[in-house]
Every structure is written in structure tokens, then in C-alpha cells.
Amino acid sequence: MFRSSSTFSLIFIFFSLAPLSSVHGELVSMTVARSKDHIFTSREVHMQHLLEISLQGEKQFETFSEDSKKFFGQVEKTLVEHLVSTEAAHFSSMRLLPEEKEKARNRLSPAVFQSAAWKKLAPTKEEWEEVFFRKVQANKFIQFRAQSSVIPISDSEARKYFDENRLKFGNLPFGQFQENIKIYLRRSQVEQRLKDWYDVLRSKYKARNLLSEI
């Protein structure tokens, strides 16, 4: 029974990852992740990446090889953004306002739409706007969660970290590092809380990065 179940899982993953010819553009697309309400393709991940670097002001628009660690990371990011934006739909205060959409759209560099990588994907306006506003929606909710996750770090907590990591600071006094230690501990605290939240969303929406199962 166990062998049959394992064989079925391997067959499922194989066919999930099998490349499919895209009807949009030249790129061959494959399923790279799933949630209970969405199937993620490599084409969608590439689209997300190009929109992201456009927002960052990049001038070169290239996609990652689908067998690279960087592509795996982009699959993770695309998956998380979808989960967070889906969760945000349950909170009216987190929904994007028309002016927020317009402001975000104006931040996109027109050059991305003229790039060879984008033309190869050949997304429709409806397709890329869905991916783009999902990203904007997710960022809004993540910022809210991050801000609400901040808990002040006390002097004693900072001192404890300093004492436990004394070798990092040499012979310099605690006072010279006190505020920087607090900033570091607050950031670490927020990152851990966000990670825990992402794990809850993964479970809630039955999300899977299929590349991690190969």
C-alpha cells in the first residue's frame, strides 16, 4: 500500500511539472506550485519577477533559469504573495483603493513592457494586472502585519544579547551597541512572526511548492 501511494505521488508530481505549451507567447510553461484555489505556472512566476524588478527601478529585464535557486525563490515569493492577498480579501480595511492601484501602476517602468523577456511571456493586460495588484495587495498587508508585530525591546533584553554574543563586540562597551542591538532584535522578532504567519497561511490554503518535492 505504501509503495502504491509513493508511486502515485511521484506520478502526480511528474505530470504537474510536465511542460505545457503556452498559448500566450513562446515560453513553455509548467506547473510549479499549488494552493487549494490556484495553480501557479512558471510563466506566472516569471511575470511576477519582471514586475517586481520594474518596481525596484531595474533597467535590465531578464528571467531566471527554471532549474536555478533564484527561480525557486521566486516561486516561493509568488506563492506567498498569493496567499497573503487571498487572506487580505477577508479584511475590508486591507483592500486596495483605486488611488493606491493608480499610484502603484505609475511606479512601473514602461521599459519592462518593451523588454524581450516580457514579449516572450506575452501576457494580456488582465493577466499582468492580476499578478501586479496581487503583489501590491500583499505588500500592503505584510506592512500592516509587520508594524503590528513590533514589540519594544527592553534594555535588559539588549544587554542579555550583548553578553551572550560578547565576542562579536570585542572590548567595546555595551552603550556603543545598545540601540543597534535593539533594532536588530526588533527586526528579527518581526521576521519570525511573519514567517510563522506565512506557515499558518500555507496550511490554511494547502499551499505547496512542487519544486521542493522533486
N, C-alpha and C positions, 0 to 999 in steps of 0.2 A: 504493500500500500504506500509506504513512504517513497519507494523508488518511483512509483507511478506519479505521485504528487510532485516530486522533484522534476521528473521529466516534463510534466505538464507546465511547470513554472518556467523551465528553460525554453520550451517551445513558445510560450506566451511572450517572453522577453525577446526571443529571436524575431518573431513576427512583428512585435511592437517596434523594434528598432530597424526593421527592414525598410530600405529607402523607397520613397514613393515619388514619382514624377510630379512636380508641381505644375498646376495649370496656370500659375502666375509666374512668369519669368522662367529663367533657365535652371534655377537651382533645384537640385534634387533634395527633397525634404524627408525627414524621418521623425518618428515619434520619439521624444527624449524624456518626457515626464507626463505624469497623470495626476489629476485630483478627481474627486467624485463628480465634478461638473465640467471638467475641461481636459482636453488632450493638448499637450504642448509639442510643437514641432520645432525642428532645428531652424526652419525658416523664421518662425516667430521669435526665437532666441536671437538670431542674427539681427532682426529688425529692432528688437529691444536694445541691443548693444549699440547699433548705429545711432538711434535716437538719444541714447544716454551720452555718448561721446559728443554728439552735437550740442547738447545742453551744457557740456563741460567746456565748450569752445574749441574743441579739436579741429584741426584743418585736414587731417588725413583720415579717410573713412575706409577701414578695412575690417573684415570679419576674421574670427579665429578659426583655425582648423578644428574640425569636429572631433578629432582624437586628442586634443590638447587639454591641459589642465585649465587653461584660461576659458575654454569653451564650457567645460564642466562648471566652472564658477559662474558663468553667465546663465547657465541652465538653472543653477541654484537661485540666482538673483531674480530671474524671470518667474520662477515658481513662487518665491516669497512675495514678490510684488503682487502676483495674482491673489494669493491667499489673503494678504493684508487688505487689498482693495475690496475683495469679496466681503471680508469682515467689516470694513468701513461702511458698507451699504446698510448695515443694521443700525447705524448711528446717524441721525439726521444732521447733527452738527458737524459731521466729518465729510459730508458730501461736497463736491466741488461746486463753487458758484460760477456763473457764466464769466464773470470778470477774472476769476482765477484761471479758468481754461484759456481765456484770451491772452492773459499775461504769460502763461507757460508756453503757449503756441508761438508767441512773439520772440521767445528766447531761442527757438530753434534756428540754426544756421541754414539758410537756403541752399548752401553748398552740399548738404547731405543728400538732398533730393536729386542733385546732378551727378553724384558720385557713381562710379562704376559698380560698386558693391550694392548700392541701393537699386540701381536699374536692373541688376541681376535678380534681385528679390522681386521687383515689380509689384509692390503692394498697392492695393486700391486705397483711396483716401479713407474709406470706412475702416479698413484693416489697420492702417498705421495709427489712426486716431484712437482706435480701441486700445492698442498697445501703449500708446503715448499717454493717454489720460489715465490709464490704469497705473502707470508709473507715477504720474503726478499725484493721483489719489493716494497711492501707497506712501509716498514721501510725506504727504500731509499728515496721515495717520501715525506714521512712525515718529515724526517730530513731536506730535502730541503725546504719544506714549513715552518717548524719551524724556520729555520735560516733566511728565507726571511721575516718572520713576526716580527722579533725583531726590536723594535724602542727604541732608547735610552731614559732612564728615567732621567728627569732633577732633579736638587737639590730641586727645588721648589715643584715638584710633590712628591718627597720623604718626604719633610718637611710637606706637607699637610697631607699625610698618617700618619705620626708620630703624628701630632697634633690631628687628628681625632680619633686616637686609643691610646691616651695618657696612658690609664690605663694599656695597655699591657706592657708598658716600664718602669713603676714605676717612680722613681725620677731621673733616669739616663739621661744623656744629649743626644741630637739628634745625635751628631757626632759619638757616640758609635754604633749607629744602621744604620747610613746613607747608607753604602754600602750594608748591608744585606737587607735593605728595597728595594733598587733599584733592587737587584737580585730577590727578591720576586715579585715585581711589573712586572718586565720583564717576569718572568715565568708565572704569572697569565695572562698577556697580550697574550702571545703565546698560552697558553692553551685555552683561549676564542676564539682566531682566528681560531685555529684548530677545535674546537667544531663547530663554525659557518660554517666552510668549510665542515665538515662531514655532517651537516644538509643539505647543498646545494647538496651534492652528494646523500644523501638519497632520496631527492626529484627528482633529475635528473634521478636516476636509479630505482625509485619506490621501494625502499627497505623497507621491513617490518620484524620485529622480531615477529614471530607469538606467541611466548610465552608471550609477553606483551599484547596480545589480548584475552587471556583466561579469 
